[in-house]
Amino acid sequence: MWDITTMGEILIDLTQAGEDSQGIPLFAAIPGGAPANVAVAAARLGARCSFVGKVGQDGLGGYLRRVLEDNGVDTSGLTAGEEATTMAVVALTPAGERSFRFLRGADRALTWEEVPQGVLEGTRMFHFGSVSLTEDPARTAVLRAAGRARALGKLVSYDPNYRAPLWRSGEEARRRMLEPLPLVDLLKLSQEELPLLSGTENLEEGTARLTAAGPRLVLVTLGAEGVFYRWQGRTGRVPGVPVAVADTNGAGDSFLGAVLSRLARRCGECPLEAMECGELEEILAFANRAAALTCSRRGAIPAMPTLTELEGDHP
């Protein structure tokens, strides 16, 4: 039924959106959460997507559900609980870089029993991130879902997006974030996260260590420099697309959603089967364009490009 199912946090990004006449920061309530971002990014690019997660029984939770549905993402796996909808305060530097402060709520309360098994059975790819690994019961639910997807022969995608304030220590974060790797086919991480997970800043050596733990394809995003990949023992780089940056929030999720949307177009039971490096580089070039266009606009989900935009004259 679906090309891609993502699971994890969906939240409100209270994102700085300028100042008033007295210099007081103004914030906009922007829909976000990395797995939800990936689902929307892929859906806008033509993939059939579903989301599994939890919001509060409040106005913000209802708003987030409508955002997913308005973007064509199935919400049969989105439940509502007693805790408030999660929020993240996102402050921006003049260069558009982000700082986070999380106000955790319903997303961490998702249980395994609330995960619809039909969603896992009816998808080709399953994606999750590491924010859900910080606390139970969400941690157990996500790991069990990833294991179930793997057992069903689905492609499992994982983004260990490190958010230091959510962890007691860097060592705990490293241990928990490495735990799912044996279940993972596609691993996407940022250049800043590579030393934490691999123990080295060297792209060649670090990605080799990570693939030895399980993932078949490793993608390291390099910001404006593009992406480094390791696939079937070979490595390479695909350059980024120059753009005037308004906001980097959601760029990595837009990139990954674009990658998954392109993999969804491939024939065969496994979307990675018989893929040559040339085809992979074409997919990554498309994803770099999606990330660049996202960076040129503010917000996470609102900034995600459509297929028409990427196939036109945009970056």
N, C-alpha and C positions, 0 to 999 in steps of 0.2 A: 504493500500500500504506500510506503514512503521510501524515498531515497536515503534520507538522513534523519535520525532521531538524536537530539541533543538532550542532555540531562544536567541539572545543577541549578545554580542561582539565577534568579531573575529579580531585578531590583530597580529602585529609583536612584539614578545618579543626580544628586543635588549639585549641579555643575555651575561654577562661577560664570556669570554672563554679563560682566561689566560692573560698573559702579554707578551709584546715584550722584546727585549734585554735591553731596557732602563726602564723597569718597567711600561710602559704605558699600561693600560687595553685594551684588545682586545674584541670586541663584535661580536656575531653572530646573524644574523637576523633569528630568529626561529619562526615558526608559532605557534600561541597560542590563548588565549581567552577562559575563562572557559567553556561556553556552546559549543563552537566548539571543545574543548578538549574532553568533555563528548561524543559528537557525534562520534568523531573518535575512542575513547576508546571502545565504545559499538560496532561500526562497525567492528573494528578489532577482536572483540570477537564473531562475527557472527550475530549481530542484523542488521536489515534494518533501516537505519537512514537517516534523513533529517535535514537540517539546515536552519534557517531563520535569516537573518541579513543584514548588509550593509557594503560595503567597498568603497574605493575611485576608481575613474577612473584612476588608476595609475598602475605601474608595480607591486607594492606590493599587491594591491587588486587582480590583475590577478593571482599572485602567490598563494595567499591564496585560491582562487577558485580552482586552480589546485590541491592543497594539499588535499582539501576536496574530490574532485572527484577521485583522485588517491587512496584515502582510502575508496572508495565506499560510500561516503555520498552524497545524492541528494542535488543539489544546486539550484533547481528551485525557492527557496525562498530567495536566496542571490541576492540582488540588488546592483547597483553601483551608487554612487552619486557624487556631486561636491566636497565635502570635502575630504581631504586626508585620506588615510587608517590610522586607529588608531595604535599607537605604545606604548609599555611599556618598559621602561629601567629597566632591572632586574639585580641588582648587587648581588653577592654572597659572603657570609662569607667563611672562610676556612672550616667550618663545612657543607657548602652547603645550609645554610639558605638564604632566599631571602629578598631583599628590593625593593620596586616598585616606579617608577615615571612615571605617565601616560601622554602621549601626545594625548589627545582625538581628534577624528576626525569623520569619517563617521558613526561609530557605534551608536553614540548618535542621529543621524539624521533620524533613521528609523521611518517611520510613520505607523499608523494602516492601511492606504490604500495600503501600499506596502506589507502587509502580505497576502499571498495567502490563501484564505479560504479553498481551496481544500486540502492544506497540513494539516490544523487542522482537517478537517473532515476525512482524510485518515490515521490518526495515532492512535496507541493505547495509547501512553504515550506522554506527553508534559513536557519538562523541561526548566527552565529558572533560571537565577541568579540575584543578586542584583545590579551589576554594571550598568545594563540598567535602574535601578530605580533612578539614580542620576539626570537625566535631561530629560525634554521633548524635542522632541516628543517621544523618545524611551520609556520613562516610561509609557506613556499612551498606546502605542502600545503593550508593554509586558503585562501590566495588563489586557487590553482588550482581548488579546490572551489567557491568562490564564483563564479568566472568560468564554470565548467562549469554550475552551477545557473542562472546568469543566461542562458547560451546555450540552456538547455533550457526557458526560459520560466517558471522558478520564481520565486516571491516571495523576495527576498533580504533578510533582516533582520540588523542589525548593532548591537552595543552596544560602543562604544569605552570600556569601563570602565577608567579610568586608575589604574594602581597604580605610583606613582613609584619604589619600590625596584627594580622590574624593568627600568628604563630607565637608560641612561647619562646622559641629559639630558632636560630638558623639550622641547627642540627636536627631538631624535631621536624622542621619543614622538609629538609633534605630526605630524611628517612621515610616520611609519609609520602612525599612526592615521587620517590623512586619505587615504592611498593607496587604500583600498578603496571610497571613496564613489561613484565612477562605476558600481560594480557593484550598488549598494544601492538598494532600494525603500523600506525602513522603517529609520529611524535613531532609536535610543533612547539618550539620554545624560542625565546628571545636570546640575543647575544649576551645580555646581562644575566640570564638564568643559567647559561651553559656552565660557568665555573661552579655554581652551587651544586648542580646535579652531576657533573662529570669530574670535577676536581681540577679542571684546567681551562684556560682561556683559548687554547689552541683549537681551532675549528676542526681540523683533521683528526686530531687525537681525541678530542672530546666527543665528537659524533661517533667515532669508532667504539669508544667505551659504551656509549648509550645503545648502539645497535647490538652489541654483545649481550645486553640485558634483555633483548626481545624485539624491539621495534624493527620493522623492515625498512621503513622510510623515515629519515630524520630531516626536518626542516628547521633551520636556525634563521630567524628574521634579523636583519641587520639595519633596521631603520631606513634611512634614506639611501643606504648602500644596496638595498635589495634583500636577497636571500641566499644562503648557502645550503646545499643539499648533500645528503649521502644516500645513495640508492644502489643496491646490488653491488656493493664494494667500490663504487665509483663516486667521486665527489665533483661538485661544480658550483658556480655562482651564476645567478641571474640578476642583472643590475636593476636598481630601483628606478622610479620615474620621478624626475624633478617636479616639485609642486610648491606653491606658496602655502605653508602650513597654518591652518586656523586652529586645529585641535587634533591631537594624536589619539584621543580616546576612541577606542573601537577599531583602530587601524589593523591591529593583529587579528582581531576577530573577523573583520571584513576580508582580510587576506585568506584566512583559513576557510571561511565560508565559500569563497571563490574557488579555492582548491577542491573542496569537497563537491561543489556543484559541477565542476568539470569532470571529476572522477565518476560522478553519477551518470555521466553520459556514456561511459565506457561499457562495452558489452561484456558478457560473461558473469559468472557467479561472484568472482572477486574483482572489485574495481581496480586492483593493482596488478592483476594478472597480465604478463607479457608486455608490460609497459617499458619502452625504451627511454633512454635519457633524453633524446630529442623531444619526444612527446611530453615528458615531464617538464622540460624547460619551457615549452609552450604554455603549459598549464600555469607554471610559476610566473611567467611574464604577464599572463592575464590577471593572476592574483595580485601582482605588484601594482598593476593599473587600478584594481579595485581599492587597494589600500591607499594609494596616492589620492584618489578622488575622495575617499572618506576623510583623509587628513585636510583636504581643502575646505571642509565644512565643519561646523560645530555639532557636537553631540555624538552619541554612539549609534544607536538604531536610526535616528533621523538622518544621519549622514551616509548611510549605506547606499551604494549605487544600484541602479537597475541595469538589466542587460542592455536595454536600449542606449543608456548613457555610455556603457563600456564599448559598445559596438559603433559608437559615433565618433566624434572628433575630440572627445575629452581625453585627458592624460591616460 
